[in-house]
């Protein structure tokens, strides 16, 4: 075709947890004969107000380019949905012009901060989509009276089989902390030789 543009993929954000602002990046391909010099990208976050970004440049036939959309401020932590669409006049195929992705944004934490997990509005952390973790007091026989309150997988029974679930703390900038130390209290009743708990961290998101 003479003019044909394809939104090949949303290369960023992906499934990782993003601290603070989000910088969306789209990979766009020119499948037409003519060099593209302009098109429009429409996008929304969580189905909210439609945003418009006008791209100009030179995209030759059978080549692609990465487009950076304006920064999106993370107003609330948790899972969000980004919907995008490329608009080109006289586009031959409009069925390959849209893409959707989910991403998770996180709030910033402060050094010396103590989370007691007795108030979900104060101590709310990010829970993975299966919603296994919840703030409560364990009442099972082995864990009863061990902690007053905390994030638990099931306050009154077993955790489910064949399940992986993540509990994510706020973001901490370790470069601003001298000799950073993480301390936490944990009680557990794991099935021996089968189940495991990991503590993971990243210095580059």
C-alpha positions as CSV (number, residue, x, y, z in Angstrom):
1,X,0.0,0.0,0.0
2,X,1.0,3.6,-0.5
3,X,0.4,4.6,3.1
4,X,0.3,2.1,5.9
5,X,1.4,2.5,9.5
6,X,1.5,-0.1,12.2
7,X,1.7,0.2,16.0
8,X,4.0,-2.7,16.5
9,X,4.2,-2.7,20.3
10,X,4.3,-0.7,23.5
11,X,7.9,-1.2,24.5
12,X,7.5,0.7,27.8
13,X,6.1,0.5,30.4
14,X,6.0,-3.2,30.8
15,X,5.0,-5.5,33.6
16,X,7.7,-4.3,36.0
17,X,6.9,-1.9,38.9
18,X,7.7,1.7,38.0
19,X,8.6,4.2,40.7
20,X,7.1,7.6,40.2
21,X,6.6,8.8,36.7
22,X,6.0,6.6,33.6
23,X,7.6,7.3,30.2
24,X,5.6,5.4,27.5
25,X,7.5,4.3,24.4
26,X,5.9,3.0,21.3
27,X,7.5,1.1,18.4
28,X,5.9,2.2,15.1
29,X,6.5,0.6,11.7
30,X,6.0,2.1,8.2
31,X,4.6,-0.7,6.0
32,X,3.7,1.6,3.1
33,X,5.6,2.8,0.1
34,X,5.7,6.5,1.0
35,X,7.9,8.0,3.7
36,X,5.9,9.1,6.7
37,X,6.4,12.6,8.0
38,X,3.6,13.0,10.5
39,X,0.9,11.1,12.3
40,X,-1.1,11.4,15.6
41,X,-1.1,9.2,18.7
42,X,-4.1,9.1,20.9
43,X,-3.8,7.5,24.3
44,X,-5.6,7.2,27.6
45,X,-4.7,5.9,31.1
46,X,-7.4,3.9,32.9
47,X,-10.0,5.0,30.4
48,X,-9.6,8.7,31.5
49,X,-9.2,11.8,29.4
50,X,-8.0,11.3,25.9
51,X,-4.5,12.6,25.3
52,X,-3.0,13.5,21.9
53,X,0.6,13.5,20.7
54,X,1.5,14.7,17.2
55,X,4.6,13.1,15.8
56,X,6.7,14.7,13.0
57,X,9.9,13.4,11.4
58,X,10.9,11.1,8.6
59,X,10.1,7.4,8.7
60,X,11.1,5.6,5.5
61,X,9.3,2.6,4.0
62,X,9.8,-0.7,5.8
63,X,11.5,0.9,8.8
64,X,10.4,1.5,12.3
65,X,11.1,4.1,15.0
66,X,10.5,4.4,18.8
67,X,8.3,7.3,19.9
68,X,8.4,8.6,23.4
69,X,5.1,10.0,24.7
70,X,4.9,12.8,27.3
71,X,5.6,11.6,30.8
72,X,2.6,10.3,32.8
73,X,2.6,11.2,36.5
74,X,1.7,8.4,38.8
75,X,-1.2,9.8,40.8
76,X,-2.0,6.5,42.6
77,X,0.0,3.4,43.2
78,X,-1.2,0.1,41.8
79,X,-2.1,-1.4,38.4
80,X,-3.0,0.9,35.5
81,X,-4.0,0.4,31.9
82,X,-2.5,2.3,29.0
83,X,-4.4,2.3,25.7
84,X,-2.8,3.8,22.5
85,X,-3.8,4.3,18.9
86,X,-2.0,5.7,15.9
87,X,-4.0,7.9,13.5
88,X,-2.8,8.4,9.9
89,X,-4.9,9.9,7.1
90,X,-5.6,7.5,4.3
91,X,-4.1,4.6,6.3
92,X,-4.6,1.3,4.3
93,X,-5.1,-0.9,7.4
94,X,-6.5,0.5,10.6
95,X,-6.7,-2.8,12.4
96,X,-3.1,-2.8,13.4
97,X,-3.1,0.7,14.8
98,X,-3.8,0.1,18.5
99,X,-2.2,-1.5,21.5
100,X,-2.9,-1.9,25.2
101,X,-0.7,-2.7,28.2
102,X,-0.8,-2.9,32.0
103,X,1.7,-1.4,34.3
104,X,2.2,-0.9,38.0
105,X,3.2,2.4,39.6
106,X,4.6,2.8,43.1
107,X,4.9,5.6,45.6
108,X,8.2,6.7,47.1
109,X,9.2,5.6,50.6
110,X,11.3,7.5,53.2
111,X,14.3,6.2,55.1
112,X,13.8,5.5,58.8
113,X,10.1,4.8,58.1
114,X,8.4,2.0,60.1
115,X,5.4,0.2,58.8
116,X,3.2,-1.3,61.6
117,X,0.6,-2.6,59.1
118,X,-2.3,-1.6,61.5
119,X,-3.8,0.9,59.1
120,X,-4.2,0.0,55.5
121,X,-4.5,3.6,54.4
122,X,-1.1,4.4,56.0
123,X,0.8,1.2,55.3
124,X,-0.7,0.1,52.0
125,X,1.8,-1.8,49.8
126,X,1.2,-3.2,46.3
127,X,-0.3,-6.6,46.1
128,X,-0.1,-8.7,42.9
129,X,-3.2,-9.3,40.9
130,X,-4.2,-12.6,42.6
131,X,-4.8,-10.5,45.8
132,X,-3.3,-13.2,48.0
133,X,-1.7,-10.8,50.6
134,X,-3.9,-8.8,53.0
135,X,-3.5,-6.8,56.2
136,X,-4.7,-8.8,59.1
137,X,-3.9,-10.8,62.3
138,X,-3.1,-14.5,61.8
139,X,-5.3,-16.8,63.9
140,X,-4.2,-20.2,62.8
141,X,-2.9,-22.6,65.5
142,X,0.8,-22.2,64.7
143,X,0.8,-18.4,64.0
144,X,-1.8,-17.2,66.6
145,X,-0.6,-14.4,68.8
146,X,2.7,-14.2,66.9
147,X,2.1,-10.7,65.5
148,X,-0.6,-8.1,66.2
149,X,-1.0,-7.2,62.6
150,X,0.8,-7.6,59.3
151,X,0.5,-8.6,55.7
152,X,-0.6,-12.3,55.7
153,X,-1.5,-14.7,53.0
154,X,-4.6,-16.1,54.8
155,X,-5.3,-14.9,58.4
156,X,-7.3,-18.0,59.3
157,X,-6.1,-20.9,57.1
158,X,-3.7,-22.2,54.5
159,X,-2.4,-20.3,51.5
160,X,-3.5,-21.8,48.2
161,X,-1.5,-24.4,46.3
162,X,0.5,-23.7,43.1
163,X,0.4,-20.0,43.6
164,X,3.1,-17.2,43.3
165,X,2.2,-13.9,44.8
166,X,4.1,-10.6,45.3
167,X,4.0,-8.0,48.0
168,X,5.9,-4.9,47.0
169,X,7.1,-2.1,49.3
170,X,7.3,1.5,48.3
171,X,10.4,2.7,46.3
172,X,13.5,3.7,48.2
173,X,16.4,5.6,46.6
174,X,19.3,3.7,48.0
175,X,21.8,6.2,46.6
176,X,20.6,8.7,49.2
177,X,21.0,6.4,52.1
178,X,24.3,5.7,53.8
179,X,24.7,1.9,54.6
180,X,21.0,1.1,54.0
181,X,19.5,-1.6,56.1
182,X,16.2,-3.4,55.8
183,X,14.7,-4.9,58.9
184,X,11.4,-6.7,59.2
185,X,9.6,-9.2,61.4
186,X,8.3,-12.4,59.8
187,X,6.5,-15.5,61.0
188,X,5.8,-18.4,58.6
189,X,4.4,-21.9,58.4
190,X,5.7,-23.3,55.1
191,X,5.3,-26.8,53.7
192,X,8.8,-28.2,54.1
193,X,10.8,-29.0,50.9
194,X,8.0,-27.5,48.7
195,X,7.4,-23.8,49.4
196,X,9.7,-20.8,49.7
197,X,9.7,-17.1,50.4
198,X,12.1,-14.8,48.6
199,X,13.2,-11.2,49.4
200,X,14.1,-9.4,46.1
201,X,15.3,-5.9,45.4
202,X,16.4,-3.9,42.4
203,X,18.6,-0.8,42.1
204,X,17.5,0.1,38.6
205,X,13.7,-0.7,38.7
